[in-house]
Amino acid sequence: MLPSLPLLEEGKSYCIVVHNVSYGMQIIEKSIDGGIDNTFIVKPENNIGIDEIRQVIDFLDFRSNDKAKIVVVYEADKMTQEAANAFLKTLEEPPQYAKIILVTSRWSSILPTIKSRVQRINIPFPTECQELDDFERHIVFWNYDFFEQIKEKKYSIVNEEDLFDEGVSDIDRIFTLKSLIEKYQNANLDEYVKFVAKISKINNITFLKLFSKVVSWFIFKSKLSDEEKLKYIKICDEIQSSKIANFNYQLTYYVLFMALFDSQENNGGGKI
């Protein structure tokens, strides 16, 4: 069961810190009581720029009715310095009829000037996730939208040749990728190289993010040193938050496969 937010007072700014933003979205949607005219939501695709913050400030400029105005800014860690500077005064002194709610899964990336002007609220991850295995928990920890499907085991491992079909769901791709990586880590070098070459031709941002999330689990579970793990997991995290234009796909895939190679070598297993 999703937790509810504590009572949020009008005239204050908050930052909800969650393990992943999709989990935060579900909690916010359950908890806030505001109509279309009273709620302004920022869901950034990339960075949160000054234009979005100006829209927030304009929205808060007047009271529309007897209800409080609510502003929700998801992924607040994506706020640019310029946007943050424009937001500081409003965050520090919101209108008495307003509640400002920032949401982030990366508190450490929130600008210090923002941190000092909000009340932090930590939302723990649901205890029911303890019923899942390590990999399932890893995926839910990343994206809570998958929780019900994983809990009910409503996912399939598809044939390798079907992996790239448009009709295959993200959750099926995730578990199929895990299975394929385990398979090819124990294959001979020629087969592994062919697998690397096939994956590296996929110039699709969504697929790359799914692949990097699966790779990050193999790294986390490996016997690599903490320093090596941190290096590779940081690369995976950067892929999750990067823009499409930033990618050299083939090079990025090769870096991820190098991480898999290093993790397998340190585990002392496989034929590669």
N, C-alpha and C positions, 0 to 999 in steps of 0.2 A: 504494500500500500504506500502511495506517495505521501511524504510528510507535508504538512502545511507550513507556511511561513509564520513567524511570530507576528504579533500585531505591529504594523508599521504606522508610525505617527505622521500626521500631516506637517509640512514645514521642515522635513528632514530628508537627508540623502543617505542611501544605503548601498552597500555592495554585497550581493549574494555570491558567495564562493562555493562552487560545486565541482564535482569531479569531471563532468562534461556538460556542455551547454544544452544539449538536447534534454538531459535530465532536468536542468534548470528551467527550461521552457515549459515542461509539463507541470512543474511545481508552481511556476508563476501563473500559468493559465488556470490552474485549480484555485489559486489563492486570491488573485486580485479581483476586485469587484468594481469594474468600470465599463461604461458603455463606449460605443465608437467615438462619441463626441468628447469623452473624458480621458481617453487613453491614447498615448502616442508611443509607438514601438519602433525601435531602430534595430534592424537585423542586417548587419553588414555582410556583403559578399567579399569585400577586401578590407581596406582600412576605413575607419570612421573619420571623415574629414570635417572641415569647418562648416561646410554647407549643411551637413546633417545636424550639427550642433546649433546652428542658427535656426533651423526649423524647430528644434526642441525649444529654444528660447522664445521664439515667436508663439509657439503653442501655449507656453506658460504665461504669456503676457497678460492674459485676462482670465477671469473665472467665468465659465459658461453657464453653470447652474449650481444647485445646492451640493452636488457631489464633488469629491476631491478629484483633481486632475492627477493622472498617473503617467509618468514617463518610465519606460523600460528600455534600457540600452544593453542589448546582448553583446557578448564578446567585447567588453569595454576595454580590454587590453589592446585592442586594435586602434585605439584612439591616437591620432597623430598629436605631436606636440602643439601644433597650431590650434587644433580642435580643443585640446585639453585647456590651453590658455584661455580660449574663448568661453569655456564652460565653468571655470573656477568660481567666479562670483556667484553664479546660479547654484552651483553645488553647495557652496558655503552658506548661502542664504536663500533657500528655495522660497517661493511664495507660501504663505501660511495655508493655502488651499491645495498644495501640491505635495506629492510623494515622488521622489526620484529614485529609481532602482537600477543600479548597474549590475550586470551579471557577468561573471568570468570563471573560467576554469584555470586561469593563469594569474593568480594574485601577484606573484613575483614580477610579472611583466606590467602591472599597473603602474603608471607614473606616480612618483612619490607625492607630487602636488595634488593628485587625485585622492590617493590613499588617506591623506591627512584631512580630507573634507567629507569623508563618508564613514558611516558606521558599518563595520564588517560583520556579516552574518555567515557562519559556516554551516553548510547543509551536508550531513554525513551521507555516505552511500547506503542504499537500502540493505538491511541485514539478509534479506531473502536471496541476495546474490551469492551468499555463501553456499547455497545448494548447487551452484554451477561448478564445472571443472575449471582448471586454471585458464585454459584458452578461452572458454566461454566468458569467464569473468573479465578477462583482458579486453574482449570485444565490447562487452556491455559497459565496462569502465570508460571506454572510448566513446561509445554511442549508445545511450540508453534506449533509443528507438528500437533497438534490436532485442530488448530484454524479453518481451513476451514470446517472440518467435523462438528464441534460444531456450527459454524456460520450458516451452512446450515441445522442444525438439523439432520445430517446423522448419527444418532446413535439409538440404540434400547435397551430396557430393556428386557433381555431374561428370560426365565423360570429359576427358581432356579436350577433345575436339569440339565440344559444345561450350567450353568455358567462355568464349568470346561472343557467343550469340547474344543478340539484343534482349531476348526473352529471359535470360538468366538473371535472377535477382542478386542484389549485392550480398545478401547473407549467404546464398549458395556459392557465390564466387569466393567469399572469404574462406569458407570451410573447404572448398575444393582446392584453393591455393595452398592451404596448410597441408592437405593430403599430398598434393603434387610435390611440394618442397620436401616433405619427408621421403617420398618415393625417390626423387632424384638425388637426394643427399646420399642415398644408398645405391645409386646406379653407377655405371662406369663413367669415365670422364667424357667419352664421346657423346653419350646420351645427355649428360648434364650440360655440355656446351650447346647442344641443339636446343635444349629447354631454355637456356639463357638467351640464345639468339631469337627464339620465338617470342618470348616475353618482351624483350627489348625493342621489338618493332611496334609495340602498342603505344601510340601517342595519344593517350586519353588520360586526362587529369584525375577523373574519378577512379579509374582502374589503378593508376599509380598510387593514389592515396590508400586504397584498399590493400594493395600489395605491400606498401611500406608499413602498414599497421600489422599485418601478419608477420613480416620480417622482424619487427620490433619485439614480438613475443619470443621468437627464436633467440634473439640476442639476449633478452632479459633472462631466459631460462638457461643460457649457456654458461660455460665455465670461464668465460673471458674475465679479465681483470675489471674491477669497477671503473677504472679509467677508460678502458676500451669500450665497455658497455655504454658509458656515458657519451663517448664520442659518437658511436653509431646511433644510439637512441636519439641524440640531439639532431642528427641528420634526418631521421624519420619524423621527428616533431616539426622540423623546418619544412619538410614536404607537406605535412598536414596543413600548415598555415600559409604556404606560399601561393603566389598568383600564377596563373597558367603561363604567362609570358616569361616567367623566370626560368623555365625548364629547358635544359638539354636532355630530352627524355632518355636517349641511349646511354649517355654518361651517368645519369641518375640511376638507371637500372643497374648498370655495372657496379656502381658504388654499393648498392644494396646487395647485389650478389656477392661482392667481396666481403661484406659484413657476414653473410650467411656462410661463406667459405671459412672465414676466420673463426666463427662460432663453432662450426662443425669440427674444425681441426683441433680446437681446444677441448672439445668434448671427447676427442679420441675415437670418434665413430665414423662410419661411412666409408665408401670406397673412393671418394673424390681425392 
